[in-house]
Amino acid sequence: MDCEILKERYIEACRRQGILPNKGICSSLLMGRMKISQHEPFSLEFSLDNLKDCDFLPLFELFVDIDDSAIHRIDIYNKKICVMNGAYVLSLLRALSKKLHVVHLNDLSLERGFLRDLFKRGLTCKELHLRSSHLRQLNLTGSFLQLQTLNLDFNTSLTSFQETCSSSMPNLKHLSLCATRVSNLWTTVSALSKLPSLIELRFQNCLCCKNTGPCPKSPSPRTHGSNWTGYYDDLYARTSLRQSLLFNLPHSYPEDTLEDTSVIEDASFTENSHWPREDFEEIYEGDLPNFYQELSFPDCLSDALHNVDLLNNVVSSETLTYEDGDFLSSGSYRNQGLSFDDSEKRKYSAHHPSPICFEKHYRDFIIASLPQLQVLDNLPADDNDKETAKFRFLKYFEYLPYRRRQKESVVSILNKREINNRHTNLCKHVSSCLPVKSSQYHTRSLVAAKVGASAWPLLRPLSTSGYVFGDENRSFRPRQFEYHPSDSGLMAFGTLDGEVVVVNHENASIFSYIPSLGAMNSVLGLCWLKKYPSKLIAGSDNGSLRLYDVQQWQSAGTGRNFNAYDDFDQLTSVHVNATDELFIVSGYSKNVALYDINTGKHIDVFSDMHQRHINVAKFSNHSPSVFATSSFDRDVKMWDLRQGLLQPCFTASSSHGNVMVCFSHDDHCLLVSAIDNEVKQLSAIDGRVLLDLEIAPTGSTQNYTRSYYMNGRDYIISGSCDENIVRIFCAQTGRRLRDVSLEGKQSGASMFVQSLRGDPFRDFNMSILAAYMRPNAKSDIIKVNLLASSDCSADASDDETYLPSFSMGG
């Protein structure tokens, strides 16, 4: 059956339907006839441009005929907005079940139902190029057994992968994800590791490269021993390019983007003394901005690179030489003692990067985690790169908690613990026996096994609405929250409306409700008393300070008493000392006020403690006279009331203004968080830096970062108000364990981290106060459990993942 016969049948089908033949379809058949006359492969290309619903039936008949013909392959594409119904488009694609080769759908108007049906039922094509504004999570559950190339470039709503999305593409070899919003290394790698055939991957591209293969302009093979892995991704993180990419972008693509041929189409191990000694057999051998909604990458990044003369031109050996993750001012390029000339450095122009590219050591992480990968970002990944990536991964990342090197099943660990207990009992009766491991070793092994079981932790938004006093339904807007220090089920949160709500976050009930009583504004400070566990102090931004007994506010009929303290104007923080005798208050001033809890009076106001306002002041956990202050003057200071406050015990400085400070649970360390992801752990004795987490900055001066301890002081959690990521680090080594990404339920519902706390009673549990960029959108308190997988609620709908509304008895 040749093209002339197909054309005649198509025209006849149009005549039966009473419509004119589509000129584009006739033109495609004519082009196919010309290829045959020139002895080219018998293939056809069809455009969906300008097709209407009335064109469907004749075209469907044509495609059925083609599928039974001798035509070798059919390619389907569109460049303009497709007006044909999405269900008709899918029917046409599936009519070509045998001959379909390339599908290129570059259509922002395809509705969600189209994508859902496409991903659920699958396609038989070998190449799929898809761009849609509705694609937020990649969840391919249908059959894509023939798919070898998947191009999702410029899907600017695509943020993440579903855990099971890769099981339906066993033959996928080439994957391109440039200019998306994918940012989480762990979930991305976990999903891609299930693609056994994947050899070429890119999240950014060399501008001269149309496909995912190695750039033909890059030298190959690489000089033995030379190292540039991690070079250009660290370069991004350490310049203002990230800021220009994330914050100063137009909100739509230029009209000529799709026509432009340049645009993509297609460690050492050190055991900390505070950890009980374990038999460590597994010793190592060797956060999006809210404005990142719609991106337009084609020119902005390349222009920025051109302006700073970093990547588009030859890199100067005087300024940008890389060694072991840092930039040096020498003329050699060294790795593990080897020196190389400048001529061995490579030129690389990176364009259209996704946010994941700005993570530190991004390239090393991807290559070490996907050993079958041969090309990343149009650059080859050879054996030397893989060895170097493995070394750097061990240096900068923690594969499993508590330095466990291999994943184990919970059953296996429990079996080992039982054997260990038998050896322990035997040792009580035998003077010499085999060494045994502590119970804590097996407990931590169990924790590591659960955390390592899935890269998708369980996230459950805590309902912030319910019935108050039995009959009054309220919806709350949280602004600050604190776990109870001794009751594992209670949490208090203050609201933007001045209310204080104590909830049982385990069984979804309101324990106590305290209205604003008309005097308080937004609650910015909350602190529980330790010796009197039913009492807490709440401070608002208008300066009001009150002490509540939450048990007296459990019902409408009980007495509503509270102690009011002298106001402190423009309050930002309040904290009680270890003995519940004093509390300290700071705010938008250079002063700190000390209060007596019993009398409610100022004991003293300490003036000019810093050069700028003091955002947070914290007492230590065990010394009632010691406290620390953090200020936007970039200084953190330690004070002792017993020594007077003329001079601090020590002063430590940050590069940016300090947002907050907190003590470790044992008071050995201070955790300091400054603007734009500057997080350091200091010695509480003399203020020296024990650990610098070196989180990649965004370049924003408004990216307020907050960090707290989790699991005692074993781990650090850090989040920032311009990013939707919480990062988790080992507090002893600084290695990065995991990221937790927050995603809004609706397209365009960007979230950011407003505050966070580690659960003091549950390892690897935390809560995050997440706010939305949408006007009038309320904040959510999201409970995160890294010991459980999101699969636990996979059968529930999105709405069902929320906890039930709170209720409170009358």
Buried (B, 14 or more C-beta within 10 A) or exposed (E): EBBEEBBEBBBEBBEEBEBEBBEBBBEBBEEBBEBBEEEEEBBBBBBBBBBEEBBBBBBBBBBBBBBEBEBEBBBBBBEEEBEBBBBBBBBBBBBBBEBBBBBBBBBBEBEEEBBBBBBEEBBBBBBBBBBBBBBBEBBBBBBBEBBBBBBBBBBBBBBBBBBBBBEBBBBBBBBBBBBBBBBBBBBBBBBBBBBEEBBBBBBBBBBEBBBBBBBEEBEEEBEEBBBBBBBBBBBBBBBEBBBBBBBEBEEEBEEEBBEEEEBBBBBEBEBEEBBEEBEBEBEBEEBBBBBBBBBBBBBBBBEBBBEBEBBBEEBEBEEBBBBEBEEBEEEEBBBEEEEBEEEBBBBBBBBBBBBBBBBBBBBBBBBBBBEEBBBBBBBBBBEBBBBBBBBBBBBBBBBBBBBBBEEBEEEEBBEBBEEBEEBBEEBEEEEEEEEBBBEEBBBBBBBBBBBBBBBBBBBBBBBBBBBBBEEEEBEBBBBBBBBBBEBBBBBBBBBBBBBBBBBBBEEBBBBBBBBBEEEBBBBBBBBBBBEEBBBBBBBBBBBBBBBBBBEBBBBBEEEEEBBEBEBBEBBBBBBBBBBBBBBBBBBBBBBBBBBEBEEBEBEEEBEEBBEBBBBBBBBBBEBBBBBBBBBBBBBBBBBBBEEEBEEBBBEBEBEBBBBBBBBBBBBBBBBBBBBBBBBBBBBBEEBEEBBEBBBBBBBBEEBBBBBBBBBBBBBBBBBBBBBBBBBBBBBBBBBBBBBBBBBBBEEEBBBBBBBBBBBBEBBBBBBBBBBBBBEEBBBBBBBBBBBBBBEEBEEEEEEEBBBEBBEBEE
